Amino acid sequence: MKRSSFPLFVAGVGAGFLLLEHVRWGEPLGLDQGLFACFGRWVPRGWLPYRDIWDSKPPGVFYTYTLAFRTLGEGTGAIWTLEALWIGATALVLFLSGRRVWGRWEGLASASLFVFFLNSPAWGGFWVRAQAEVFLCLPVALGSYFALKGRSFLAGTFTGIASLYKVPASLIALGWPVLWLGNEGLPRKLALMSLGVALPWTVVSVYFWAEGSLDDLVEAIWTYGRQYAYVAGQGHSFAETVRKGVVGLILGSPVVALFGAVGIASSGGRIRWLGPWLFLSFLGVVVQRQLAGYHFLLAAPPLALASGKGFVRTVRWTVSAPGVRKLMPALFLVACTVLLWAEGRRWRAAYGPDWEYRVGKLSRETYLEVFDIGPFSPSEQERIAGYIRRRTSEGDAILVWGLSPGIYFLSKRKPATKYPFHHLLLTESPLSLRLSGLKRRREEFLEGLEAEPPAYILVGVMDPNGFEPLDSYAQMLRFPRFHRFVSEGYRYETRIGHFLLFRRVR
């Protein structure tokens, strides 16, 4: 490949990335993004994760949303902007890693395929945006880069930071020592790496201990996390989860998977770097048992590097192989082109409405309806938030007893509960019953409502899910004291989509 053409390819990749971000700019908040946005809004106002506002994820993603709002303004656009910058930085690190190991073309291909893989509609489209797995890719890539350079403490530290987004990312650290086998000072490197991995969690633990909330942190991340994996894994064995994980990874982005296989096979001595990293990343995916699309993003950095190597290797084989030896790599490229065309149809179906909205062919309301998934509806979420905002004051609290935590953020009305999303921990759901303290959680919930009654209570209907077989309204009926609180202090006002809106009787 000509040296002079490289800047043109870099410019093309950059332009494509910016165009994709521009097209997707109008996408709404999903379930998780709406929840994380609540942390981003109220943590700077003095709320402490796990004690005052609850989720089971480690704190990394909460403070990343806080960073977005503090630096870029408090709105959905700030989330997408920070995500774009974060993905761009990750792609740059992968480029530097690929260039260091193989060459600049492999680095550029790796960065490009990382962005391509991350945006594959198979993982959920807007559902995947600004997830913890997206943000952990940067520290994981940095950990790998420093592992390559033999900087064991930094490799461990950045991998530890990645685990502040999802705990299974810590498994990746087990692969870095394979790179250093046979080198002098291996025990020292292992000690420094271990110290680095522990450092981020030590800082976090000391902070929450100083706030008197270390027990809340442990209960949310470790106790709940174990029970969640148990409930998610019921009905199928771990071996079945692994099988589904392999199939899911291949079918999610077959072009990246195929080039990745070529890259692994042709990586030579670098298999000590990519092999353990990719294996441990995949292990981190399957130990979660649920196999949600965004979980696969944990494997995105190593798979992108392997794919970048495989793609460039295949092109070079095709160009340089003599005679009939060109046939096999050429046929492989043709097959990948056909698969890419098929994947392009998925991209068009997923992101075509984004383009039509950006050029003015779709109204906001029609556009949002494209994203409705079962009982969760971004269009309902925005309509309800607007309705609440017009009828309440900024200091009011509201209660969303259902699956739409983004209503709190979009309406700018504070949650009347520490559980803006996990209200199932207040019900008799299978997951809630596996955690001790249901009576205590309910008492604290009701005490909070009585101390500061919310201006509105929104109760979901027809919204059962895999963790709660009853809809939110039925859950309320099975919680007598809460049902009585609503019946005596509120009157039904209207219904918007999957929510009944009850207004407080003054």
N, C-alpha and C positions, 0 to 999 in steps of 0.2 A: 504494500500500500504506500502511496506517495506521501512523503512527509508534509508537503504543502497542503494536502487535503485534510489533514487532521483538524486544524482550526475551524474549517467549514463544518465538519461533523460535530465538533463541540458546540458551535453556534446553533446547528440544527437541533441537537438534543436539548440545549437550553431553551430554544424557542418553543419546542414541543412541550416541554415541562410548563413553561409560563402560560401557554395556550390552554393546556389542560386545567391548570389552576384557575385561570380566568373563566373557563366554561363552567366549572363546578362551584364557582364563588357563591351562587345563590342557594346552595343546598341547605336544608333545614337541620336543626338539631335532632339527632336520634335519641333513643332512650338513654344510653350511657352518656352521650355528650351533654344532654340536658342535666343529668345528675352531676357530672363533673363541673358544669358551669355554675351550679349552685355552690359548690365548694369555692370556685374561683371568685364568686361574688361575695360570699359571707365570711370566708376565712380572713380576708383583710379587715373585716369589721369585728374581729375578735373571736369568731367561732373557731373552736379547736376540733379538727377531725377526730372522729370516733366518740368523743365526749359530747359535743354539741351538734354534730351533723355526721351521719354514719354511712359508711360503705365498707365493703370487705377488702377492697384493694389496698395495697401499700400506698403510702402517701405521695409517691412521686408524681402521679398524674394530677392529684389535687393541686399541688403547688405549681405544676406546669401551667394549669389553667389560670391560677392566680397570677403567675408571671405574665401571661398573655394579657390579662385585663389591666394589670398595673402598668404595663409598658405600651400597650396598643389601644387601650380604651375598652370599655365594658360592652361587648357586643359579640354576636356570632362571627362577624368579620374578623375580629381579633384572633379568634380560635383558628380560623382557616389561614390567616396570615402567618401566625407562629408555626402552624403545622407545615406550611410550604417552606418556610425558612429552615425548619428542622429537617425535613426530608432532603432539601437541597444540601444541607451540611452533611447529612449521612451519605448522600450520593458522592459528595466530594471526598469523604474519608475512604469510601470503597474504591473510588478512582485511584487515590494515592496508594492504597493497599495493592490493588491489581497491578498498577504500574511498577511498584517496588518488586513484586514477585515475578511478573511475567513481561510487562511492557505497557506502554500507554494505550495501545488499542484495546488490550484486555481490560485495562482500567476503565476506559470509556464505555466499553460494552457492559461491564459489570454495573457501573453507575446507571446506565440506561435501563438495563433489565431489572434493576432494583425498583426503579420508579414504575416500570411496566408491571412488575409482579405486585407491587403494593396497591396499584389501582385496578387490578383484575376484578371485574364485577362478581366473579365467583365467590369472593370473600365477603360480599355483602354491600358493595358500593358505598353509599353514604353511611351505612351502618358501621363501617370500619373507620371512618374518618376520626382523626384525633383521639384514637384509642390509646390505652397504655402501651400496647404492643408497637404502635407506630413510633412513640417517643423513645421506647427502650432500644430501638435499632441503632440510634446514634451512640450511646455509651457502649453498646456491645461492639459496634464497629471500631470504636476507639480502643476498647480493650484488646481486640484482635490486632490492631495496628501496633500497639505497644508490645504485645506479646511477640510479634514478628521481630521487633527491634531488641527483644531481650529485656525490656523494661518491666520487670515482673511486678513491682509495686503498683505502677500505673495500670498495668493490665488487670490486676486484681481490683484496684479501686474503681475503674470504670465498669467492670463487670458487676461489682457490688452496687454501684449506682443503678445499673440496669435492673437489678433485682428489687430496687425500690419502686419499680413500676409493676413487675410481676415476679413473684418469688422464684418460679421455676427457671428464670434466667440465670440464677446463681449456679445452676448445673453446668453452664458453659465453662466456668472457671476450671472445671476438672480436666478440660482438654488442653489448656495452655501448657502445662508441664511437658506434654508429649513433644512439643517443639524444642524443648531444652534438654531432652535426653542426650547424654553423651557430652554435654558441655560442662565446663568447670563451674563449680559453685552452685550445683543444682539444689542442695539443701537450703542454701541461703536464698535462692530465687523462690523456692517453695514457701519459705517463711515470710518473705516480703509479699508474695502474692496473697497468702492467707491473711496477712495483716491488712492489705489493701481491700480485700473482699469484706472483711469485718468492719472496716472503718466507717463506711456510710451508715450501716445499721447501728453502730455504736453511737454515732452522733444523733441519729434519730431517736434511739432508745433513751439517751440522756436527756434530750429535749422533752420527750413526753413524760419521763420520770419527773423532771423539774416542774412540769405542769400538773403533776399528780394524776396522770392519765395513762401510765404505762400498761396497766391491766386492760384498759379499753383497747389499746393498740393490739395487744397480744390476743385478746378474745376475738377481735374483728378479723385479723389477718390469719392467725394460725388455727384457732379453735373453729371458727366459722368455715375457714377454707377447707379444713379436713372434712367436715360434715357435708359441705357443698359438693366436694368431689365424690363422696360416698353416694349421695342422693343422685347426682348426675350419672354415676356409673352403674346404677341399679338396672338389672335386666340384661346386661351384657358383660362379658369377661374383659379383662385387660387385653388379652390377645385379640379379641374382636375390635377393641378400641384401636389397637395398633394397626390392624388390617384396614380399618376404615380411615385411619389417619394417612396411611400410605396412599390409598386410592384417592382420598381427598386432596392430598398434596399434588398428585400427578394430574388429576382432572381439573384442579383449580386453575392451573396455568400450564398446560401440557408442553408448550414451546419451551418455557423456562426449565421445566423438569427434564426434557429430552436433552437440551444443550447442557444442563447441569450434569447429567449422566456422562456425557462426553467429556466434560471438564474434569470430573472426578477421575475418569479412566485415564486421562492424559496428563494428570497433574504431577506424575512422577513422585519425587521426594516431597512435594508439597502436600501429599495426601496426609502427612502427619499434622498439617495445619488445618486443612479443610475437612478431612474425614471426621475427626473427633468433634469439631465444632458443629458440623451439620448433624451428626448423630445425636449429640447432646441437646441441640436445639429441638430436634424432632421429639426426643424424649420429654423435653419440657412442655411440648404441645400435648402429648398424649396423657401425661400424668394428670392433667386437668380434667380428663374424662369427658368433658362436654363436647369438645371439637367444634366450637363456634368458629365461623370463618376467620374472625380476626385473630384467633389463637395461632393460626398458621403463620402469621407475620413474624413470629419469633424466629422462624427459619429463613426469613427473607434475606438477611445479609450474606450468610454463607452460601445459600443457593444462588444468589445473584452473582457472587464471585465465581462460583463453579460454572454457571451458565455463560458468563462473560468469557471465561477461558475456553469453554466448549464451542461457543459461537465463532470466535476468532480462529480457533484451531481448525474448525470445519471449513471455513472460508479459505484458509491458507492451504489446506489439503486439496481443495477443489482447484485452486489456482495453480499450485505448484506440482501436483501429482502428474506423472507422465502417462500418456495414453489412456488405456481403459481403467487405470487406477483412479481416474477422476470420477468414474461412474458412481461408486458407492457414496462418497461425500456429497456429490451433486444430487443424487436421489434423496439423500437425507435432507438436504436443504430444500428440495422441492416439497418433500413431505411436511417439513416444518412450515413452509410457506402456506401450504393448504390449511394446516392447523391454525396458523396465524390469521388466515382469512376467516375461518370459522370463529376464532376468538374475537376478531374484529366485529362480527355480527353481534356478539354479546355486548361489546363496548358500545356499539351504536344503539342497541336497545336500552342499555343502562344510562348512557350519557347523552343520547339524542334529545330527550326532553330538557336537559340542562342547556344545550345549545339553543333550542327553540325558545326557551325562556329568556336567555341572554340577548337574543336578537329581537325580542318583543313579539314572538308568535304565540306565546302562552301567557295567560294571566297568572298572577301569583297563586290564586286559589286553585286553578286547574293544575298548575305545575306541582303544587304540594300534594295533590291527590295521587300523583304518581308514586309517592314514597309510602303510602299507606301499607302497613304490614300487619295483617290480622287486626287485633283490637287497637294496636298503636297507630295513631294517625297524626303526622306532623301538621296537617291542615287543621284538625280539631285542636291541637295543642296551641297553635297561634291564634285561632279564633277565641278559644276560651281565655287565653292570657289577655287578649285585648278586651274581652268582655269584663273580666275581673279588674283590670287596670282602670277602666272607665268608672267603675262603681265602688272603688275603695280608695283609701289614702295610702301614701307610701309607707307609713309606719305600721300598717295593718298586717296581721298574719293570716294565712289561709292554710287549709289542710286539703291535700290531694290524696284521697284514699283510693289509689288506682295506679295505673302504669303510665304515668306521664310527668316525671319530675321536672321536665323543662318548663312546665307552666309556672313554677315558682320563679325561675330565672327570667322568663320572657315577660311576666307580669310585674316583676320587681317587687314581689310580695314575699316576705320571709316565711319559711315553713313553720308550722305550729307543732312540729314533731322533729325529733332528731333522725327519723327514718323517712327522708323524702322519697325514697324508692322502695326500700325493703319493708314495706308495711306488712309483708307476709310474716315477719318476725313477731308480729303482734297477733297473729292468727293461729289456728290449730293446723297449719300446713305441715306436711311431713318433715320439711327442713326445720321449721320452728320447733317442733316437738323434739327434735334431736339435740337441741341446744337447751341447756338448763336455764331457768330464770324467766320463763314466760310470764308467770304471775307478777314478778318484779317489773318486767318491761311494760306490762299493761298498766300497772299502778303508776309508774313514772309517766307514761303517755297520758293517762287521764288527769293526773295532777297538773301536767303542763297545760292541757286544754282548759281546765277549770281556772288556772291562774291567769291565763290570757286567752280567752275564747277567740277562735279565728273568726274573721268577718264572713268567710264562706267556707263551707265544707263541700268538696267535690267527691262524689262517690261513683266509681266505675261500675258499669254493667256489661255483661257479656264479654268479660275479659279474662277468662281462665288461662292458665299457662302451664308449662311443664312442671313447675314447682308448686303451684297452687291450683288444685282441680276445681275449686269453686270461684265464681266471679266475686268482685270486690263487694258488691251489694250483699250477696249471701254471706260473705265473711263478716260484714257489719252486723247482720242479723244474729250470727252465732257469737257475737261479742256483746252480751246484754247491756252492760254498763255504758259502752260506747253508743249503742243503738238508742238507749234511753237519753243520753246526753244530746244526741242529734234530734230526737223526736221532741224533746221538751224545750230546747233552746233555739231551734231553727225551723224555717218553713221552706218547703219546696218552691223554687222559683222558675226553673226552666231545665231543659235538657239540651245539651249540645253533643251530638255524636254519641260516644260511649260514656258520657258523664252526666249524672244528675247533679244539679247545682242547688245547694241549700244555703239560704241566707240567714244570718243570725237575727233573731227577734230582739230588738232593742228594748 
